[in-house]
Amino acid sequence: MQDSTTLDGYNDALSTLSHGSVHKRFDPYLDIDWDVQDFVVRADDDRWILPPTDPFGGHPWYRAQSRERRIRIGMWRQANVAKVGLQFENILIRGLMQYVFSVPNGSPEFRYCTHEAIEECNHTMMFQEVVNRIGLDVPGMRPWVRVVGPLVPFLASIFPEWFFVMVLAGEEPIDHAQKNVLRGGDRTHPMLERVMTIHVAEEARHISFAHQYLEHHVPRAGRVKRFVLSLVFAPTMRIICDLIAVPTRKFRTDCDVPRAVVRDVFWRSPQGRRTLRDSFADVRMLAEELNLMNPVARLLWKLCRIDGKPSRYRSEPAR
């Protein structure tokens, strides 16, 4: 039996998120003036140089390159990050639609998940517009993800708790990285800054829903299901983070970047390891709150190198 007060609180939270999706939302072609002069993409624009807050931008090898090369690498990386983002959100949209297809009438999740899918569709258009305007033929994720990706949404029907862990595994690192750039105050291309500002604003709702969903449903799951979830939690975070963050071989060949440098940045250097750990402080807090940090799970977090102190509150800046 679900406690009626707890259920009412969950329903109210989802109603608030849905209200926000109606009254505080963005359209990529109404709220972004793509043709403003400051958005013009030029190959000699220093604002494409990656800031120190970017894992690659802070590496000594990158900082030692010529200005022209740093701009070229920065444009390629930013275009590919946008392409990866839209590919991940494409999979997420399909998963959300798969999930709401089977929910019963009166489900508190139906309306919000549909709102979120609409917002994610807008994000895919926004990110593709960035890729098109930068003008580089970037691949996004690894080729095999295009084969496996269509299978992931079915998990939303058979093991939705794990699916929403996957959602957080993709959303949290991207959100963490974009907030670091916006907080850092570095000179960023205005087109990217506008896109990131919109994305961070709406992702706050999406991440909040995933947290709310797991906080509500995981304690009500069976003991075996909770144990399985505790085991897959950390590996899911690490695998999806690597798929999103670590550049493909095409990046190394197109931009002539030594493989050792990529390995150092992702995640062998002290700065790289710190970035990796910091990206998951919020989900470590969530795993603790859900009592999913049993001894075996803690070992897996450590083996995945994403262990550490949990956040004290959502979106706490890295300490």
Summary of the structure (lengths in Angstrom):
residues: 319
radius of gyration: 19.7
end to end distance: 40.3
largest distance: 64.5
contacts: 982
relative contact order: 0.12
helix: 72%
strand: 0%
